[in-house]
Amino acid sequence: MASNARLDHRNPLVFDTHELGRRPGALQRLTREIDAPVDLGIQGVIGVPVGAPLELELRLESVMEGVLVTGTARAQAEGECVRCLEPIELELEADFQELFSYPDADDRGRVIAEPGDDAEDDEDRFFLEDGLFDLEPLLRDAVVLALPMQPVCQDDCPGLCSECGVRLVDDPDHHHAAVDIRWAALQGLAGSTMDGEKDEMSGADAEAGVDEKQEK
């Protein structure tokens, strides 16, 4: 993946490979704990909160065409259950591996005069820049793949009542009386008829009372 932006060695997700040199077989192991960057996860679903501790374990190996980076990221992810909407937390462990190529070498490690001539090939590759590489794009992809797309608080979470929204795991016996929609209209009509009869009876009683007074 080609990039025109200059890498900043002060960025905690930028790593220096100068110690390896360009000696195939040279190996370096690194551990680093950093604050999680913004939007690390599946936006609006689950992810690592910004600033939360993020532990990185890396293995850097020099090969003919560049530096092979293998690692694991660990953190606490937070989100909400897609069924009952309750907050959930889970331990995240994301593994990743990627080759960061030397900018002056092709995919077989041979030195080339003008790197970047094949734009399509460069788009799918990661490159070292002055011996530095940026782990963030690789980390983001690994975290998304390691997180559940539809997180749940428990595998058998029954979710929410579709009628009133109550959390069903808190009230396993919760239910609503089933109403046959074929009779709903008749029930409404019967209710209207009964109300009309009550009104008529009230009117009749009132007229009877007036007549009695007049007779007296």
PyRosetta script that sets phi, psi and omega in degrees:
from pyrosetta import init, pose_from_sequence

init()
pose = pose_from_sequence("MASNARLDHRNPLVFDTHELGRRPGALQRLTREIDAPVDLGIQGVIGVPVGAPLELELRLESVMEGVLVTGTARAQAEGECVRCLEPIELELEADFQELFSYPDADDRGRVIAEPGDDAEDDEDRFFLEDGLFDLEPLLRDAVVLALPMQPVCQDDCPGLCSECGVRLVDDPDHHHAAVDIRWAALQGLAGSTMDGEKDEMSGADAEAGVDEKQEK")
pose.set_psi(1, 108.9)
pose.set_omega(1, -176.7)
pose.set_phi(2, -74.6)
pose.set_psi(2, 147.1)
pose.set_omega(2, 179.9)
pose.set_phi(3, -144.8)
pose.set_psi(3, 139.1)
pose.set_omega(3, 179.1)
pose.set_phi(4, -94.3)
pose.set_psi(4, -12.0)
pose.set_omega(4, -177.1)
pose.set_phi(5, -76.6)
pose.set_psi(5, 139.1)
pose.set_omega(5, 177.0)
pose.set_phi(6, -76.9)
pose.set_psi(6, 137.2)
pose.set_omega(6, -179.6)
pose.set_phi(7, -81.9)
pose.set_psi(7, 142.5)
pose.set_omega(7, -179.4)
pose.set_phi(8, -105.6)
pose.set_psi(8, 115.8)
pose.set_omega(8, -177.3)
pose.set_phi(9, -64.9)
pose.set_psi(9, -15.1)
pose.set_omega(9, 177.9)
pose.set_phi(10, -79.6)
pose.set_psi(10, -14.2)
pose.set_omega(10, 176.9)
pose.set_phi(11, -68.4)
pose.set_psi(11, 125.5)
pose.set_omega(11, -176.9)
pose.set_phi(12, -64.0)
pose.set_psi(12, -14.4)
pose.set_omega(12, 177.7)
pose.set_phi(13, -100.0)
pose.set_psi(13, 8.9)
pose.set_omega(13, 174.4)
pose.set_phi(14, -104.3)
pose.set_psi(14, 130.6)
pose.set_omega(14, -175.5)
pose.set_phi(15, -121.3)
pose.set_psi(15, 148.3)
pose.set_omega(15, -176.9)
pose.set_phi(16, -102.7)
pose.set_psi(16, 131.1)
pose.set_omega(16, -178.8)
pose.set_phi(17, -110.9)
pose.set_psi(17, 9.2)
pose.set_omega(17, -175.8)
pose.set_phi(18, -59.1)
pose.set_psi(18, -32.0)
pose.set_omega(18, -178.7)
pose.set_phi(19, -61.6)
pose.set_psi(19, -28.6)
pose.set_omega(19, 179.6)
pose.set_phi(20, -73.6)
pose.set_psi(20, -29.9)
pose.set_omega(20, -171.8)
pose.set_phi(21, 65.8)
pose.set_psi(21, -161.4)
pose.set_omega(21, 175.9)
pose.set_phi(22, -113.2)
pose.set_psi(22, 52.0)
pose.set_omega(22, -178.8)
pose.set_phi(23, -108.1)
pose.set_psi(23, 102.5)
pose.set_omega(23, 179.3)
pose.set_phi(24, -52.9)
pose.set_psi(24, 130.1)
pose.set_omega(24, -179.4)
pose.set_phi(25, 102.4)
pose.set_psi(25, -17.1)
pose.set_omega(25, 178.0)
pose.set_phi(26, -65.4)
pose.set_psi(26, 141.9)
pose.set_omega(26, -172.0)
pose.set_phi(27, -132.9)
pose.set_psi(27, 143.1)
pose.set_omega(27, 176.6)
pose.set_phi(28, -141.8)
pose.set_psi(28, 134.9)
pose.set_omega(28, 177.5)
pose.set_phi(29, -114.0)
pose.set_psi(29, 136.2)
pose.set_omega(29, -176.9)
pose.set_phi(30, -133.9)
pose.set_psi(30, 145.3)
pose.set_omega(30, 168.9)
pose.set_phi(31, -127.6)
pose.set_psi(31, 142.3)
pose.set_omega(31, -178.9)
pose.set_phi(32, -153.0)
pose.set_psi(32, 135.5)
pose.set_omega(32, 173.7)
pose.set_phi(33, -112.3)
pose.set_psi(33, 124.6)
pose.set_omega(33, -176.1)
pose.set_phi(34, -129.8)
pose.set_psi(34, 171.6)
pose.set_omega(34, 172.2)
pose.set_phi(35, -84.6)
pose.set_psi(35, 132.2)
pose.set_omega(35, -177.9)
pose.set_phi(36, -61.2)
pose.set_psi(36, 137.0)
pose.set_omega(36, 177.9)
pose.set_phi(37, -73.6)
pose.set_psi(37, 173.7)
pose.set_omega(37, -179.4)
pose.set_phi(38, -68.0)
pose.set_psi(38, 143.8)
pose.set_omega(38, 173.5)
pose.set_phi(39, 57.1)
pose.set_psi(39, 47.1)
pose.set_omega(39, 176.9)
pose.set_phi(40, -94.4)
pose.set_psi(40, 93.8)
pose.set_omega(40, -178.5)
pose.set_phi(41, 147.8)
pose.set_psi(41, -155.4)
pose.set_omega(41, 179.6)
pose.set_phi(42, -99.3)
pose.set_psi(42, 108.7)
pose.set_omega(42, -171.6)
pose.set_phi(43, -58.6)
pose.set_psi(43, 130.2)
pose.set_omega(43, 178.3)
pose.set_phi(44, 79.4)
pose.set_psi(44, -0.7)
pose.set_omega(44, -178.3)
pose.set_phi(45, -121.0)
pose.set_psi(45, -65.5)
pose.set_omega(45, -179.5)
pose.set_phi(46, -160.1)
pose.set_psi(46, 147.0)
pose.set_omega(46, -179.9)
pose.set_phi(47, -176.9)
pose.set_psi(47, 178.1)
pose.set_omega(47, 177.7)
pose.set_phi(48, -88.2)
pose.set_psi(48, 122.4)
pose.set_omega(48, -179.0)
pose.set_phi(49, -58.0)
pose.set_psi(49, 142.1)
pose.set_omega(49, 178.9)
pose.set_phi(50, -58.9)
pose.set_psi(50, 132.3)
pose.set_omega(50, -179.7)
pose.set_phi(51, 87.3)
pose.set_psi(51, -7.3)
pose.set_omega(51, 179.3)
pose.set_phi(52, -70.2)
pose.set_psi(52, 152.1)
pose.set_omega(52, 179.5)
pose.set_phi(53, -61.8)
pose.set_psi(53, 132.3)
pose.set_omega(53, 178.6)
pose.set_phi(54, -128.9)
pose.set_psi(54, 116.7)
pose.set_omega(54, -177.4)
pose.set_phi(55, -97.4)
pose.set_psi(55, 129.6)
pose.set_omega(55, -179.4)
pose.set_phi(56, -118.3)
pose.set_psi(56, 133.4)
pose.set_omega(56, 171.4)
pose.set_phi(57, -122.1)
pose.set_psi(57, 121.9)
pose.set_omega(57, -174.5)
pose.set_phi(58, -124.8)
pose.set_psi(58, 148.3)
pose.set_omega(58, 173.0)
pose.set_phi(59, -126.9)
pose.set_psi(59, 115.3)
pose.set_omega(59, -178.8)
pose.set_phi(60, -106.0)
pose.set_psi(60, 123.8)
pose.set_omega(60, -178.5)
pose.set_phi(61, -126.5)
pose.set_psi(61, 126.3)
pose.set_omega(61, 178.0)
pose.set_phi(62, -78.5)
pose.set_psi(62, 128.4)
pose.set_omega(62, 176.5)
pose.set_phi(63, -126.5)
pose.set_psi(63, 178.4)
pose.set_omega(63, -174.7)
pose.set_phi(64, -57.7)
pose.set_psi(64, -42.8)
pose.set_omega(64, -172.8)
pose.set_phi(65, -95.9)
pose.set_psi(65, -5.2)
pose.set_omega(65, -179.5)
pose.set_phi(66, 167.1)
pose.set_psi(66, -142.6)
pose.set_omega(66, 179.7)
pose.set_phi(67, -123.8)
pose.set_psi(67, 122.9)
pose.set_omega(67, 178.1)
pose.set_phi(68, -88.4)
pose.set_psi(68, 120.2)
pose.set_omega(68, -177.5)
pose.set_phi(69, -106.9)
pose.set_psi(69, 120.8)
pose.set_omega(69, 176.9)
pose.set_phi(70, -122.8)
pose.set_psi(70, 134.9)
pose.set_omega(70, -177.0)
pose.set_phi(71, -163.1)
pose.set_psi(71, 178.0)
pose.set_omega(71, 178.8)
pose.set_phi(72, -139.2)
pose.set_psi(72, 137.1)
pose.set_omega(72, 175.4)
pose.set_phi(73, -115.2)
pose.set_psi(73, 135.9)
pose.set_omega(73, 179.5)
pose.set_phi(74, -129.5)
pose.set_psi(74, 137.6)
pose.set_omega(74, -179.9)
pose.set_phi(75, -166.1)
pose.set_psi(75, 174.7)
pose.set_omega(75, 176.1)
pose.set_phi(76, -101.7)
pose.set_psi(76, 119.4)
pose.set_omega(76, 179.1)
pose.set_phi(77, -97.6)
pose.set_psi(77, 148.8)
pose.set_omega(77, 179.9)
pose.set_phi(78, -130.8)
pose.set_psi(78, 148.1)
pose.set_omega(78, 178.2)
pose.set_phi(79, -170.1)
pose.set_psi(79, -152.5)
pose.set_omega(79, 176.4)
pose.set_phi(80, -141.2)
pose.set_psi(80, 149.3)
pose.set_omega(80, -179.8)
pose.set_phi(81, -64.4)
pose.set_psi(81, 131.5)
pose.set_omega(81, -178.5)
pose.set_phi(82, -73.5)
pose.set_psi(82, -11.8)
pose.set_omega(82, -178.9)
pose.set_phi(83, -97.3)
pose.set_psi(83, -46.6)
pose.set_omega(83, -175.8)
pose.set_phi(84, -114.0)
pose.set_psi(84, -4.0)
pose.set_omega(84, 175.1)
pose.set_phi(85, 68.8)
pose.set_psi(85, 14.5)
pose.set_omega(85, 176.8)
pose.set_phi(86, -77.7)
pose.set_psi(86, 145.4)
pose.set_omega(86, 177.2)
pose.set_phi(87, -62.0)
pose.set_psi(87, 142.6)
pose.set_omega(87, 178.2)
pose.set_phi(88, -136.4)
pose.set_psi(88, 155.8)
pose.set_omega(88, 175.1)
pose.set_phi(89, -131.7)
pose.set_psi(89, 146.7)
pose.set_omega(89, 176.2)
pose.set_phi(90, -149.6)
pose.set_psi(90, 153.1)
pose.set_omega(90, 178.3)
pose.set_phi(91, -80.1)
pose.set_psi(91, 122.8)
pose.set_omega(91, -179.8)
pose.set_phi(92, -98.0)
pose.set_psi(92, 133.1)
pose.set_omega(92, 172.1)
pose.set_phi(93, -137.8)
pose.set_psi(93, 110.8)
pose.set_omega(93, -175.4)
pose.set_phi(94, -116.7)
pose.set_psi(94, 123.6)
pose.set_omega(94, 177.9)
pose.set_phi(95, -99.1)
pose.set_psi(95, 147.9)
pose.set_omega(95, 179.9)
pose.set_phi(96, -152.1)
pose.set_psi(96, 159.4)
pose.set_omega(96, 176.1)
pose.set_phi(97, -155.5)
pose.set_psi(97, 133.6)
pose.set_omega(97, -179.0)
pose.set_phi(98, -155.6)
pose.set_psi(98, 147.9)
pose.set_omega(98, 175.3)
pose.set_phi(99, -96.6)
pose.set_psi(99, 123.7)
pose.set_omega(99, 173.3)
pose.set_phi(100, -100.1)
pose.set_psi(100, 111.6)
pose.set_omega(100, -172.7)
pose.set_phi(101, -81.2)
pose.set_psi(101, 150.9)
pose.set_omega(101, 169.3)
pose.set_phi(102, -67.1)
pose.set_psi(102, 138.8)
pose.set_omega(102, -177.2)
pose.set_phi(103, -65.8)
pose.set_psi(103, -16.4)
pose.set_omega(103, -178.5)
pose.set_phi(104, -109.2)
pose.set_psi(104, 22.8)
pose.set_omega(104, -179.6)
pose.set_phi(105, -130.8)
pose.set_psi(105, 146.2)
pose.set_omega(105, 177.5)
pose.set_phi(106, -87.2)
pose.set_psi(106, -172.6)
pose.set_omega(106, -174.7)
pose.set_phi(107, -71.4)
pose.set_psi(107, -2.3)
pose.set_omega(107, 175.6)
pose.set_phi(108, -111.2)
pose.set_psi(108, 9.3)
pose.set_omega(108, 178.2)
pose.set_phi(109, 83.7)
pose.set_psi(109, 4.4)
pose.set_omega(109, 179.8)
pose.set_phi(110, -82.8)
pose.set_psi(110, 140.5)
pose.set_omega(110, 179.7)
pose.set_phi(111, -70.7)
pose.set_psi(111, 134.1)
pose.set_omega(111, 178.6)
pose.set_phi(112, -118.3)
pose.set_psi(112, 151.9)
pose.set_omega(112, -173.8)
pose.set_phi(113, -71.2)
pose.set_psi(113, -45.2)
pose.set_omega(113, -175.6)
pose.set_phi(114, -130.3)
pose.set_psi(114, 93.1)
pose.set_omega(114, -179.7)
pose.set_phi(115, -65.0)
pose.set_psi(115, 149.2)
pose.set_omega(115, 175.1)
pose.set_phi(116, 91.7)
pose.set_psi(116, 8.7)
pose.set_omega(116, 179.4)
pose.set_phi(117, -67.0)
pose.set_psi(117, -36.0)
pose.set_omega(117, 179.7)
pose.set_phi(118, -95.2)
pose.set_psi(118, 95.9)
pose.set_omega(118, -174.3)
pose.set_phi(119, -63.3)
pose.set_psi(119, -36.9)
pose.set_omega(119, -177.3)
pose.set_phi(120, -66.4)
pose.set_psi(120, -41.7)
pose.set_omega(120, 178.9)
pose.set_phi(121, -67.1)
pose.set_psi(121, -41.4)
pose.set_omega(121, -179.2)
pose.set_phi(122, -63.4)
pose.set_psi(122, -31.2)
pose.set_omega(122, -178.0)
pose.set_phi(123, -62.9)
pose.set_psi(123, -27.7)
pose.set_omega(123, -177.2)
pose.set_phi(124, -98.6)
pose.set_psi(124, 6.9)
pose.set_omega(124, -176.6)
pose.set_phi(125, -120.2)
pose.set_psi(125, 154.5)
pose.set_omega(125, 173.4)
pose.set_phi(126, -104.5)
pose.set_psi(126, 142.1)
pose.set_omega(126, -176.3)
pose.set_phi(127, -124.2)
pose.set_psi(127, 149.5)
pose.set_omega(127, 169.3)
pose.set_phi(128, -79.0)
pose.set_psi(128, 147.2)
pose.set_omega(128, 177.6)
pose.set_phi(129, -129.0)
pose.set_psi(129, 108.5)
pose.set_omega(129, -177.1)
pose.set_phi(130, 54.4)
pose.set_psi(130, 37.6)
pose.set_omega(130, 178.8)
pose.set_phi(131, 81.1)
pose.set_psi(131, 3.2)
pose.set_omega(131, -179.9)
pose.set_phi(132, -107.5)
pose.set_psi(132, 153.4)
pose.set_omega(132, 170.7)
pose.set_phi(133, -138.9)
pose.set_psi(133, 150.1)
pose.set_omega(133, -179.6)
pose.set_phi(134, -102.3)
pose.set_psi(134, 117.3)
pose.set_omega(134, -177.2)
pose.set_phi(135, -81.1)
pose.set_psi(135, -16.1)
pose.set_omega(135, -169.6)
pose.set_phi(136, -57.0)
pose.set_psi(136, -49.2)
pose.set_omega(136, -179.9)
pose.set_phi(137, -59.6)
pose.set_psi(137, -40.6)
pose.set_omega(137, 179.0)
pose.set_phi(138, -66.7)
pose.set_psi(138, -41.5)
pose.set_omega(138, 179.4)
pose.set_phi(139, -62.7)
pose.set_psi(139, -44.1)
pose.set_omega(139, -179.1)
pose.set_phi(140, -61.0)
pose.set_psi(140, -44.5)
pose.set_omega(140, 179.3)
pose.set_phi(141, -62.5)
pose.set_psi(141, -41.7)
pose.set_omega(141, -178.3)
pose.set_phi(142, -66.1)
pose.set_psi(142, -40.6)
pose.set_omega(142, -179.1)
pose.set_phi(143, -65.5)
pose.set_psi(143, -43.6)
pose.set_omega(143, 179.7)
pose.set_phi(144, -60.8)
pose.set_psi(144, -42.0)
pose.set_omega(144, -179.9)
pose.set_phi(145, -68.4)
pose.set_psi(145, -29.0)
pose.set_omega(145, -177.4)
pose.set_phi(146, -83.0)
pose.set_psi(146, -18.5)
pose.set_omega(146, -177.2)
pose.set_phi(147, -90.3)
pose.set_psi(147, 148.4)
pose.set_omega(147, 176.4)
pose.set_phi(148, -72.0)
pose.set_psi(148, 137.0)
pose.set_omega(148, 178.8)
pose.set_phi(149, -70.4)
pose.set_psi(149, -28.9)
pose.set_omega(149, 178.4)
pose.set_phi(150, -130.6)
pose.set_psi(150, 80.1)
pose.set_omega(150, -177.2)
pose.set_phi(151, -67.7)
pose.set_psi(151, 142.5)
pose.set_omega(151, 177.7)
pose.set_phi(152, -130.2)
pose.set_psi(152, 151.6)
pose.set_omega(152, 180.0)
pose.set_phi(153, -70.9)
pose.set_psi(153, -29.1)
pose.set_omega(153, 173.8)
pose.set_phi(154, -157.2)
pose.set_psi(154, 152.8)
pose.set_omega(154, -172.7)
pose.set_phi(155, -58.0)
pose.set_psi(155, -35.0)
pose.set_omega(155, -177.1)
pose.set_phi(156, -102.9)
pose.set_psi(156, 26.9)
pose.set_omega(156, 179.4)
pose.set_phi(157, -57.8)
pose.set_psi(157, 122.9)
pose.set_omega(157, -177.9)
pose.set_phi(158, -79.4)
pose.set_psi(158, -10.3)
pose.set_omega(158, 177.2)
pose.set_phi(159, 84.0)
pose.set_psi(159, -149.0)
pose.set_omega(159, -177.8)
pose.set_phi(160, -112.6)
pose.set_psi(160, 153.2)
pose.set_omega(160, 174.5)
pose.set_phi(161, -65.5)
pose.set_psi(161, 129.7)
pose.set_omega(161, -177.5)
pose.set_phi(162, -70.4)
pose.set_psi(162, -16.3)
pose.set_omega(162, -178.1)
pose.set_phi(163, -96.0)
pose.set_psi(163, -41.3)
pose.set_omega(163, -175.7)
pose.set_phi(164, -121.8)
pose.set_psi(164, -9.5)
pose.set_omega(164, 175.6)
pose.set_phi(165, 84.0)
pose.set_psi(165, 7.0)
pose.set_omega(165, 179.6)
pose.set_phi(166, -68.9)
pose.set_psi(166, 146.7)
pose.set_omega(166, 179.7)
pose.set_phi(167, -76.9)
pose.set_psi(167, 114.4)
pose.set_omega(167, -169.8)
pose.set_phi(168, -69.1)
pose.set_psi(168, -27.2)
pose.set_omega(168, -179.9)
pose.set_phi(169, -67.3)
pose.set_psi(169, -24.3)
pose.set_omega(169, 178.1)
pose.set_phi(170, -82.6)
pose.set_psi(170, -16.8)
pose.set_omega(170, -177.9)
pose.set_phi(171, -143.4)
pose.set_psi(171, 77.1)
pose.set_omega(171, -175.3)
pose.set_phi(172, -58.9)
pose.set_psi(172, -26.1)
pose.set_omega(172, -177.8)
pose.set_phi(173, -92.4)
pose.set_psi(173, 6.9)
pose.set_omega(173, -177.7)
pose.set_phi(174, -64.4)
pose.set_psi(174, 133.6)
pose.set_omega(174, 175.8)
pose.set_phi(175, -161.4)
pose.set_psi(175, 166.3)
pose.set_omega(175, 175.5)
pose.set_phi(176, -122.3)
pose.set_psi(176, 144.0)
pose.set_omega(176, 178.3)
pose.set_phi(177, -62.2)
pose.set_psi(177, 127.9)
pose.set_omega(177, -179.4)
pose.set_phi(178, -74.9)
pose.set_psi(178, 134.3)
pose.set_omega(178, 177.8)
pose.set_phi(179, -116.5)
pose.set_psi(179, 123.5)
pose.set_omega(179, 177.8)
pose.set_phi(180, -72.4)
pose.set_psi(180, 118.4)
pose.set_omega(180, -175.9)
pose.set_phi(181, -62.6)
pose.set_psi(181, -20.4)
pose.set_omega(181, 179.2)
pose.set_phi(182, -68.7)
pose.set_psi(182, -24.6)
pose.set_omega(182, -179.4)
pose.set_phi(183, -100.9)
pose.set_psi(183, -7.8)
pose.set_omega(183, -175.8)
pose.set_phi(184, -59.1)
pose.set_psi(184, -42.9)
pose.set_omega(184, -178.9)
pose.set_phi(185, -65.4)
pose.set_psi(185, -40.3)
pose.set_omega(185, -179.9)
pose.set_phi(186, -66.9)
pose.set_psi(186, -36.4)
pose.set_omega(186, 178.1)
pose.set_phi(187, -64.9)
pose.set_psi(187, -38.5)
pose.set_omega(187, 177.3)
pose.set_phi(188, -65.1)
pose.set_psi(188, -41.5)
pose.set_omega(188, 179.4)
pose.set_phi(189, -65.3)
pose.set_psi(189, -41.2)
pose.set_omega(189, 179.2)
pose.set_phi(190, -63.4)
pose.set_psi(190, -40.2)
pose.set_omega(190, 178.7)
pose.set_phi(191, -63.1)
pose.set_psi(191, -40.7)
pose.set_omega(191, 179.0)
pose.set_phi(192, -65.6)
pose.set_psi(192, -39.8)
pose.set_omega(192, 179.4)
pose.set_phi(193, -64.0)
pose.set_psi(193, -44.0)
pose.set_omega(193, 179.5)
pose.set_phi(194, -63.2)
pose.set_psi(194, -39.1)
pose.set_omega(194, 178.3)
pose.set_phi(195, -63.9)
pose.set_psi(195, -38.8)
pose.set_omega(195, 179.7)
pose.set_phi(196, -66.7)
pose.set_psi(196, -40.5)
pose.set_omega(196, 179.2)
pose.set_phi(197, -63.9)
pose.set_psi(197, -39.3)
pose.set_omega(197, 179.2)
pose.set_phi(198, -64.1)
pose.set_psi(198, -40.4)
pose.set_omega(198, 179.3)
pose.set_phi(199, -63.5)
pose.set_psi(199, -41.7)
pose.set_omega(199, 179.8)
pose.set_phi(200, -64.5)
pose.set_psi(200, -42.0)
pose.set_omega(200, 179.9)
pose.set_phi(201, -65.0)
pose.set_psi(201, -38.8)
pose.set_omega(201, 178.6)
pose.set_phi(202, -64.4)
pose.set_psi(202, -40.0)
pose.set_omega(202, 179.1)
pose.set_phi(203, -66.2)
pose.set_psi(203, -40.0)
pose.set_omega(203, -179.9)
pose.set_phi(204, -65.5)
pose.set_psi(204, -41.7)
pose.set_omega(204, 179.2)
pose.set_phi(205, -62.9)
pose.set_psi(205, -39.9)
pose.set_omega(205, 180.0)
pose.set_phi(206, -64.6)
pose.set_psi(206, -42.0)
pose.set_omega(206, 179.2)
pose.set_phi(207, -65.2)
pose.set_psi(207, -39.5)
pose.set_omega(207, 179.4)
pose.set_phi(208, -62.3)
pose.set_psi(208, -38.8)
pose.set_omega(208, -179.7)
pose.set_phi(209, -66.0)
pose.set_psi(209, -38.4)
pose.set_omega(209, 178.1)
pose.set_phi(210, -64.9)
pose.set_psi(210, -43.1)
pose.set_omega(210, 179.4)
pose.set_phi(211, -61.6)
pose.set_psi(211, -40.7)
pose.set_omega(211, -179.3)
pose.set_phi(212, -62.9)
pose.set_psi(212, -40.5)
pose.set_omega(212, 179.0)
pose.set_phi(213, -64.6)
pose.set_psi(213, -39.8)
pose.set_omega(213, -179.3)
pose.set_phi(214, -65.6)
pose.set_psi(214, -38.6)
pose.set_omega(214, 179.9)
pose.set_phi(215, -65.1)
pose.set_psi(215, -36.9)
pose.set_omega(215, -179.9)
pose.set_phi(216, -71.0)
pose.dump_pdb("model.pdb")
